[in-house]
């Protein structure tokens, strides 16, 4: 078990399986109608672990649409976030934590169990 802390951008608690993404763009990489990524994985009920954002102003609305359509991730953990993702998580009430060393994030693998408790991240 590993435990580390980050900067809370949207408060909340969540638990789920990790879905690791190198670079995430909510506009173009994720279908808001079914939660599918272009690589065939699904973000529904996952804890997204993303190394870096790839922004688009529509991204906030995609995050909100994922929540409204029932396909949202349970939380998002990032090395560094950006305003579009922050706004989307605020609108959708999805916990968001960033300011985590990318080398720490790279130790997390798809399917690892993650617990988010505001700024505390536990990986099992």
ABEGO torsion letter per residue (X at the ends): XBBBBBBBABBEBBBEBBBBBABBBABGABBAAAGBBAAGBBABGBBBBBABBBBBAAAAAAAAAAAAAGABBABBBBABBBAAAAAAAAAAGBBBBBGBBAAAAAABBBGBBBBBBEABBBBX
